[in-house]
Amino acid sequence: MHWADVIARDLVSRTESNLISTGITPSGTLHVGTLREAITAEAVRKSVVKAGGSVRMIYLVDSFDPLRKRYPFLPESFEAEVGKPLSYIPCPCGEHENYAQHYIQPFLDSIQELGIHCQVLWTHEQYEQGKFADVIDTAIVNRDRVAEILKEVSGRDLPKDFFPYSPRCESCGRLSHAKVTGYEKPFVSYQCACGHSGKADIRKADGKMPWRVEWAAKWKVFGVTCEPFGKDHAAAGGSYDTGVRLAKEIFGIEPPRPIPYEFVQLKGKGQMHKSTGSTVTGVDALNITPAQVMNYIILRVNPERHIDYDSGIGILDMVDEYDRTERMFYSGEAEERDADLLRAYELSQPEGPRPRQPLQIPYRHLVSLVQIADGFDGVVATLTRMGMLDDSADPEDMAILKQRVDCVRYWLDGFAPDQVKFEVCQSMPGCEISEQEKEFLSKLYDSMCAAEWEGESLHDAIYACAKECPVGPRGGFQVLYRIFCDQKQGPRLGFFFSTLDRDFVLGRIKEASC
């Protein structure tokens, strides 16, 4: 049984109605790994629905967290914003409402594409609306016990003046520089390091709880019954253990069913965007492959296993695996051991699987076509000429093809290794060709004239001729790359030639053999 269904069964057995919570602090550009939490949560939500349970999902944007430091990607002017809530810091580009929205909006724009059904909640708005007032009061009234729990679980000493609430100075706007001097509900008196003294109203966004206390308080406020989170929070003595104690002993609730997950590790040379030098973001990932593929990459493995994400050549292998699973799903020829993969495919479809198998044009083919054909229309024309596309393709198939073409182009522009990039030379490059190479090209010309103009047949002809000649297969392939692309390596030659005009290919080989 797929892991999401196992978790769903457990949740349904515990309570009639479930609420799954997920979210993030938008302090900077979201790494591709941040997609795992939301995709995991959505898979469980779908599985609970399938199991007949009632379930909702919320995505909490921790927009009230303070800016911890001025990160290297921020201009010097943001030094003055350190300590202020992200929601009250200006947008770095000036086009969004605030700093938090600037960094989270690209992900929020992708929610529908990923098929994530959730209610988006901004924590600064929850504070402004007084949603946390009661739990703040509870934490303050029980502050000595809260401090004991934090120390007992973490094993770390807390400051003598620990207080489970940080006022936001009405003068400098910071959360981290104020010392609490008293509490008389609903006001917390404070003295800020900037010299200002004032009172914070717990019914407003005048301050916030420390995040370990706030996490358990959120479970109480929203009624959370399940939550995925990174394995670092699940470590012994970590924040989840703290939350469990606070939930039971301070807020009087049962903690949510945890789903700890391993991290997504960037692998290979394609882990940086070549134009920006920045790490692969969640938006990059969704521009490199369609959302269904990204969902599948996450859902095909148990959350407790790490995922190697290779935005370089490994992307081709990941899409190939997705395509194989898709074919198994619709063919009905899968073995029992493939059941979890088929369920992962089913869960990866934003609005559920189509009645019939979608059009499949392999990424490896599109990598060549995108670099040969003139735009999307050129790709369609070439595929039609090759017999890989016909009138049976419906508008949804064409939309899938268009998305794949766009994704491949994005990958080629920023992440693809040089070995898959090429440009067809319209005239013979100025390269020297040895007599042995000319002998090979002459034999190849005769063989290809008689071959079916199809990728596999052309590949077999090239390999057979090269094997019979002194140049050998490696030398034969290299001379073909030189005369067509002016480089020593390139795309798969059989398919590559099948996408080009037959007379053009034969004419170039004939010219080079003379």
C-alpha positions in Angstrom: 0.0 0.0 0.0 1.3 3.5 -0.9 2.6 5.4 2.1 0.0 8.2 1.7 -2.9 5.6 1.9 -1.3 4.2 5.1 -1.2 7.6 6.7 -4.8 8.3 5.5 -6.1 5.1 7.1 -4.5 6.1 10.4 -6.0 9.5 10.3 -9.5 8.3 9.4 -9.3 5.8 12.3 -8.5 8.6 14.8 -11.1 11.2 14.0 -14.1 11.9 11.8 -12.7 15.2 10.5 -9.0 16.0 9.8 -7.1 19.2 9.2 -3.7 19.0 7.5 -1.3 21.9 8.0 1.7 22.8 6.0 3.6 26.1 5.3 6.9 27.9 5.3 8.7 31.1 6.4 9.2 33.1 3.1 12.6 34.7 4.1 14.1 34.1 0.7 13.7 32.3 -2.6 12.1 28.9 -2.1 14.5 26.0 -2.8 13.2 23.1 -4.8 13.1 21.0 -1.7 10.4 23.1 -0.1 7.9 21.6 -2.6 8.2 18.3 -0.8 6.2 19.4 2.2 3.2 20.8 0.3 3.1 17.9 -2.2 3.3 15.3 0.6 0.4 17.1 2.4 -1.7 17.1 -0.7 -1.1 13.4 -1.3 -2.4 12.6 2.2 -5.4 14.9 1.7 -6.3 13.1 -1.5 -5.9 9.7 0.2 -8.1 10.7 3.1 -10.8 11.7 0.7 -10.4 8.3 -1.1 -10.7 6.6 2.3 -14.0 8.3 2.9 -12.8 10.8 5.5 -13.6 14.5 5.9 -10.5 16.6 5.5 -9.3 20.2 4.9 -5.8 21.5 4.3 -4.3 24.9 5.2 -1.0 26.4 4.0 0.4 28.8 6.6 2.6 31.5 5.3 4.7 32.5 8.4 4.7 36.1 7.3 5.0 37.4 10.9 8.4 35.8 11.5 11.2 38.4 11.8 14.0 38.9 9.3 16.9 37.1 11.1 19.7 38.8 9.2 20.5 40.7 6.0 21.1 37.8 3.5 23.7 38.2 0.8 21.0 38.6 -1.9 19.6 41.7 -0.2 20.9 45.2 -0.7 22.6 47.0 2.2 19.5 49.1 2.9 17.8 45.9 4.3 20.2 46.0 7.3 17.7 48.4 8.8 14.9 45.8 8.4 16.5 43.1 10.5 14.3 42.1 13.4 11.1 43.3 11.8 8.3 41.0 10.7 8.6 39.9 7.1 5.1 41.2 6.3 6.1 44.7 7.5 9.2 44.9 5.4 9.2 46.5 1.9 9.1 44.3 -1.2 12.7 44.0 -2.6 11.4 44.5 -6.2 8.7 47.0 -5.4 6.0 45.0 -7.2 4.5 43.1 -4.2 2.7 44.2 -1.1 5.6 43.3 1.2 8.8 41.2 1.6 6.9 38.0 2.5 4.6 38.2 -0.5 7.6 38.8 -2.8 9.2 35.5 -2.0 6.1 33.3 -1.5 4.0 34.5 -4.5 5.8 32.4 -7.1 4.9 29.3 -5.1 1.3 30.5 -4.5 1.0 31.0 -8.3 2.0 27.3 -8.7 -0.5 25.8 -6.2 -3.2 25.3 -8.8 -0.7 23.8 -11.3 0.5 21.3 -8.7 -3.1 20.5 -7.8 -2.7 21.5 -4.1 -6.1 22.1 -2.6 -5.6 24.3 0.4 -6.6 27.5 2.2 -3.7 30.0 2.3 -3.4 31.8 5.6 -1.0 34.5 6.5 0.1 34.5 10.1 0.5 38.3 10.4 -3.2 38.5 9.5 -4.1 35.9 12.1 -2.3 38.0 14.7 -4.0 41.2 13.4 -7.4 39.5 13.7 -6.7 38.4 17.3 -6.8 34.7 16.5 -3.8 34.0 18.8 -5.0 36.2 21.7 -6.3 33.3 23.9 -3.3 31.0 23.3 -0.9 33.9 24.0 -2.6 34.5 27.3 -2.5 30.8 28.1 1.2 30.7 27.4 1.9 33.8 29.4 -0.1 32.7 32.4 1.8 29.4 32.3 5.1 30.9 31.4 7.1 29.1 34.2 5.8 25.7 33.1 6.4 26.6 29.4 10.0 27.4 30.3 10.4 24.2 32.2 9.1 22.1 29.3 11.4 23.9 26.8 14.4 23.3 29.0 13.5 19.6 29.8 13.0 18.7 26.2 15.8 20.6 24.6 18.3 20.3 27.4 19.2 23.9 27.0 19.1 26.7 29.6 16.7 29.6 28.9 17.4 33.2 29.8 16.3 34.2 33.3 13.9 36.8 31.7 12.3 34.3 29.3 8.8 35.3 28.3 6.7 33.4 25.8 5.8 36.5 23.8 8.0 39.0 22.0 6.5 42.5 21.8 6.9 44.4 18.5 8.3 47.9 19.3 5.9 50.5 18.1 8.8 52.8 17.5 11.5 50.8 15.7 9.2 48.0 14.5 11.4 45.2 15.7 10.4 42.0 17.5 13.7 40.9 18.9 14.9 43.9 20.8 12.3 44.4 23.5 12.5 43.3 27.2 9.2 42.5 28.9 8.5 44.4 32.1 5.0 43.3 33.0 1.7 41.8 31.9 -1.8 42.8 32.6 -4.2 41.2 30.2 -4.4 42.1 27.3 -1.3 44.3 27.5 2.4 43.3 27.7 4.6 46.2 28.9 8.1 46.4 27.4 11.3 48.3 27.2 13.0 48.2 23.8 16.7 48.4 23.1 16.0 51.4 20.9 15.0 53.3 24.1 11.2 53.2 23.6 8.9 51.9 26.3 5.3 50.9 25.5 2.5 48.3 25.8 1.7 45.5 23.3 -1.9 44.4 22.9 -2.0 40.5 22.5 -5.2 40.9 20.5 -3.3 42.7 17.7 -0.1 42.2 15.7 1.8 43.9 18.5 4.0 40.9 19.1 4.3 37.2 18.6 5.2 34.0 20.4 8.6 32.2 20.1 8.3 29.8 17.2 8.5 26.6 19.3 5.6 27.8 21.4 3.8 29.2 18.4 3.9 25.9 16.6 2.0 24.1 19.3 -0.3 27.2 19.6 -1.2 26.9 15.9 -2.3 23.3 16.4 -4.7 24.5 19.1 -6.0 27.6 17.1 -6.6 25.8 13.8 -7.4 22.3 15.1 -4.5 20.6 13.2 -4.6 16.8 13.2 -1.7 16.1 10.8 1.4 17.9 9.7 4.4 17.1 7.6 7.7 18.7 8.5 11.5 18.3 7.9 13.4 15.6 9.8 15.4 18.1 11.7 12.3 19.1 13.7 11.7 15.4 14.4 15.0 14.8 16.1 15.0 13.7 19.7 14.7 16.8 21.9 13.7 18.8 18.8 10.8 21.2 18.2 8.2 18.5 17.6 9.0 16.8 20.9 8.6 20.3 22.5 5.3 20.8 20.7 3.9 17.5 21.9 4.6 18.5 25.6 3.2 22.0 25.1 0.2 20.8 23.3 -0.8 18.3 26.0 0.4 20.2 29.1 -0.3 23.9 28.2 -2.9 24.0 25.5 -4.8 20.8 26.5 -4.9 19.1 23.0 -3.5 16.0 21.4 -0.6 16.8 19.0 -1.1 16.2 15.3 0.0 13.0 13.5 3.5 13.8 12.4 4.9 13.1 8.9 8.6 13.7 9.1 10.3 13.8 5.8 13.9 13.7 4.5 15.4 16.5 2.5 15.7 16.9 -1.2 19.4 16.9 -2.1 20.7 18.7 -5.1 22.8 16.4 -7.2 25.2 16.7 -10.1 26.5 19.7 -12.0 23.0 21.0 -12.8 22.3 22.2 -9.3 22.8 25.9 -10.1 21.0 28.1 -12.5 23.7 29.0 -15.0 22.4 32.5 -15.6 22.0 33.6 -12.0 24.3 31.3 -10.1 21.5 30.6 -7.6 20.4 27.3 -6.4 17.5 25.5 -8.1 14.2 27.0 -6.9 10.7 25.5 -6.7 9.7 27.7 -9.6 12.8 26.5 -11.6 11.7 22.9 -10.9 8.2 23.5 -12.3 9.6 25.2 -15.3 12.0 22.3 -16.0 9.3 19.6 -15.8 5.5 19.7 -15.8 3.9 19.7 -12.3 2.8 16.1 -12.7 6.4 15.0 -13.1 7.5 17.0 -10.1 4.7 15.5 -8.0 5.7 12.0 -9.1 9.4 12.6 -8.2 8.3 13.4 -4.7 5.5 10.8 -4.3 7.3 7.8 -5.6 9.4 7.4 -2.5 8.5 7.2 1.2 8.9 10.6 3.0 11.5 9.1 5.2 13.8 8.6 2.3 15.9 11.4 0.8 15.5 12.4 -2.8 18.3 13.2 -5.1 17.2 15.9 -7.5 19.5 16.4 -10.5 18.5 19.4 -12.6 21.2 18.5 -15.1 21.3 15.3 -17.3 19.4 13.5 -14.5 16.2 15.3 -15.5 16.0 13.1 -18.6 16.1 9.9 -16.5 13.4 11.3 -14.1 11.0 12.1 -17.0 11.7 8.7 -18.6 10.7 6.9 -15.4 7.5 9.0 -15.2 6.7 8.1 -18.8 7.3 4.4 -18.1 5.0 4.4 -15.1 2.4 6.3 -17.1 2.4 3.6 -19.8 2.1 0.9 -17.1 -0.8 2.7 -15.5 -2.8 2.7 -18.8 -1.7 -0.6 -20.3 -2.7 -2.7 -17.3 0.4 -4.7 -17.7 2.1 -3.7 -14.4 3.2 -6.3 -11.9 2.1 -6.4 -8.2 5.5 -4.9 -7.1 4.6 -1.8 -9.2 1.4 -1.0 -7.3 2.9 1.8 -5.2 4.4 3.5 -8.3 1.0 3.4 -10.1 -0.6 4.9 -7.0 2.1 7.6 -7.0 1.3 8.3 -10.6 -2.4 8.6 -9.8 -1.7 11.0 -6.9 0.6 13.0 -9.0 -2.1 14.1 -11.4 -3.5 17.5 -10.2 -7.1 16.7 -11.0 -6.8 12.9 -11.4 -5.7 10.7 -14.3 -7.2 11.2 -17.7 -9.6 8.5 -19.2 -6.9 7.5 -21.7 -3.1 7.8 -21.8 -1.9 11.3 -22.7 0.3 12.0 -25.6 3.9 11.0 -24.9 6.8 12.6 -26.7 10.0 11.6 -24.8 12.0 14.5 -23.4 15.1 13.0 -25.1 13.4 13.5 -28.4 12.2 17.0 -27.6 15.7 18.1 -26.5 16.8 17.6 -30.1 13.6 18.9 -31.7 13.5 22.1 -29.7 17.1 22.9 -31.0 16.2 22.0 -34.6 12.7 23.2 -35.2 11.5 26.8 -35.6 9.3 27.3 -32.5 6.4 25.1 -31.3 4.8 25.0 -34.8 8.0 23.7 -36.2 8.1 21.0 -33.5 4.6 20.0 -34.4 5.3 19.9 -38.1 8.4 17.7 -37.6 6.6 15.3 -35.3 3.8 15.1 -37.9 6.2 14.4 -40.7 7.9 11.7 -38.6 4.5 10.0 -37.9 4.8 10.7 -34.1 1.8 13.0 -34.2 -1.5 12.7 -36.0 -5.1 13.8 -36.0 -5.9 11.7 -32.9 -4.2 14.2 -30.7 -6.8 16.3 -28.9 -6.5 19.8 -27.5 -5.4 18.5 -24.1 -2.7 16.4 -25.8 -1.4 19.5 -27.6 -1.4 21.4 -24.4 0.7 18.7 -22.8 3.1 18.8 -25.7 3.3 22.6 -25.6 4.1 22.4 -21.9 6.8 19.9 -22.4 8.4 21.9 -25.2 8.4 25.0 -23.0 9.9 23.1 -20.1 12.6 21.6 -22.3 13.5 25.0 -23.7 13.8 26.4 -20.1 16.0 23.5 -19.1 18.2 24.0 -22.1 18.6 27.7 -21.4 19.6 27.4 -17.8 20.4 23.9 -16.6 21.2 21.4 -19.4 24.8 20.2 -19.7 26.8 21.3 -22.8 26.9 17.7 -24.0 23.2 17.9 -25.1 23.4 21.3 -26.7 24.0 21.7 -30.4 23.2 23.8 -33.4 22.9 22.4 -36.9 25.4 23.9 -39.3 23.6 25.0 -42.5 26.8 24.7 -44.5 29.8 22.4 -44.2 32.0 23.4 -41.2 35.7 24.0 -42.0 36.9 20.8 -40.4 39.5 18.3 -41.7 38.3 14.9 -42.6 40.8 12.0 -42.9 40.8 9.4 -45.7 39.5 6.8 -43.2 36.6 9.0 -42.2 35.8 9.7 -45.9 35.7 5.9 -46.5 33.3 5.5 -43.6 31.1 8.4 -44.8 31.0 6.9 -48.4 29.8 3.5 -47.1 27.3 5.2 -44.7 25.8 7.3 -47.6 25.0 4.1 -49.5 23.6 2.4 -46.4 21.4 5.4 -45.4 20.1 5.8 -48.9 18.6 2.3 -48.5 17.5 2.7 -44.9 14.1 3.5 -43.6 14.1 7.2 -42.5 13.4 6.3 -38.9 15.6 6.8 -35.8 16.3 3.1 -34.9 17.0 2.1 -38.5 19.4 5.1 -39.0 21.2 4.4 -35.8 21.7 0.8 -36.8 23.1 1.8 -40.2 25.6 4.3 -38.6 26.8 1.7 -36.1 27.1 -1.1 -38.6 29.1 1.0 -41.1 31.4 2.4 -38.4 32.0 -1.0 -36.9 33.1 -2.3 -40.3 35.5 0.6 -41.0 38.9 1.5 -39.4 37.4 4.6 -37.7 35.3 2.4 -35.4 32.0 3.4 -33.8 33.4 6.2 -31.7 35.3 7.8 -34.6 32.3 7.4 -36.9 30.0 9.2 -34.5 32.5 11.9 -33.9 33.0 12.8 -37.6 29.2 13.0 -38.0 28.9 15.4 -35.1 31.7 17.5 -36.7 30.2 17.8 -40.1 26.7 18.5 -38.8 27.2 20.4 -35.6 30.9 21.4 -35.6 31.5 19.6 -32.3 32.7 16.2 -31.0 29.4 15.2 -29.3 25.7 15.9 -29.5 22.3 14.3 -29.7 21.4 10.7 -30.5 22.3 10.5 -34.1 19.6 8.1 -35.3 16.7 10.2 -34.0 18.5 13.4 -34.8 18.9 12.6 -38.5 15.3 11.3 -38.6 14.1 14.8 -37.6 16.1 16.5 -40.4 15.3 16.6 -44.1 16.5 13.4 -45.8 18.0 15.1 -48.8 19.9 17.6 -46.5 21.4 14.8 -44.4 22.4 12.7 -47.4 23.8 15.7 -49.2 26.0 16.7 -46.3 27.4 13.1 -45.9 28.0 12.9 -49.7 29.8 16.3 -49.7 32.0 15.3 -46.7 32.9 11.9 -48.3 34.4 13.4 -51.4 
